[in-house]
Amino acid sequence: MSKNIRLRFFILPFVYLLLTLTVNAQTLPARYAVIPENPRPGEPVTIGISANAGAKSAALIVEGKRLTRAAFFPVPAESAPNGGQQPFMAAVLAVPATAKPGSAVIVVETATGNLGEIAITITGREFISEVIELNPVLTGIRTEPDPQKTAEADHLWSILNRSGADSYHFGAFSPPVSSTRRTSFFGDRRVYKYSNGRSDVSIHAGIDYGVPKGTEVTACGQGRVVLARNRIVTGNSVIIEHLPGVYSLYYHLDKIEVTEGALVDSGSLLGLSGATGLATGPHLHWEIRVSGENTDPDAFIARPILDKETILGKMYP
Ligand SMILES: [Zn+2]
């Protein structure tokens, strides 16, 4: 045996031990589940953790930077696969549409510090690019400073960043119109060309359904109406709270058929589609926000927001 190989035999166990210790130091001292473990930019991640772990919030860290944060809320007791009733805490965290693919970390925070970390991988995703030309009126809506517009934006932000105590909907969402014709997709990179020759870049926050004026718009899931009023930029608008921090938004309606504070079911009529506010033609803009962050509505149609059985199956294998 050469000196080199002997040295390697001597050092390797220590390196292995060190690596194991490093990994163990980061793992959570509690039962938990993360769904999905490989989200794409714009998708939600649901975290379940033992009710007695003391988890208060979860933060998504990419390249050392905290991108989003979500509060944990209690989930009613459910029969665990191993028998018995198991209450747990859950948080729905958004992966921003601008998040860089690669390794990321979810830090579970307590009232006083960090409980531990969960490693996830953000997978790659392509988004569409489009150019939208705005006439002088629409250019004005987007670019002219207006105290009313600022007040409306502040009000919207205060609603979307609220983390209420009520849970109304755990399952998958239903599309808000029966038509499948889409004129814009989530995450489209948009260049707005203004009538004054200037331009601006933004990311489309939801899905646009190209439906004629007067089309019935329905709630995507159970919840409470937290906003039902006219706004300068988004026209006649409705917002529903489904879970703490999880909201669906419906913009540019011709007519609103619900009032603020009302409880709605999945499929309840919210209003009729139109072209109010900043709209180049009749359409429904449907958007989902998770702790204030734009999130891909298709991810909420594809799978339940909070699949209790799957979460408990991972927590109690
Ligand atoms: Zn839109």
Boltz pocket constraint, residues with backbone or C-beta under 6 A from the ligand:
constraints:
  - pocket:
      binder: B
      contacts: [[A, 184], [A, 204], [A, 205], [A, 206], [A, 207], [A, 208], [A, 284], [A, 285], [A, 286]]
      max_distance: 6.0
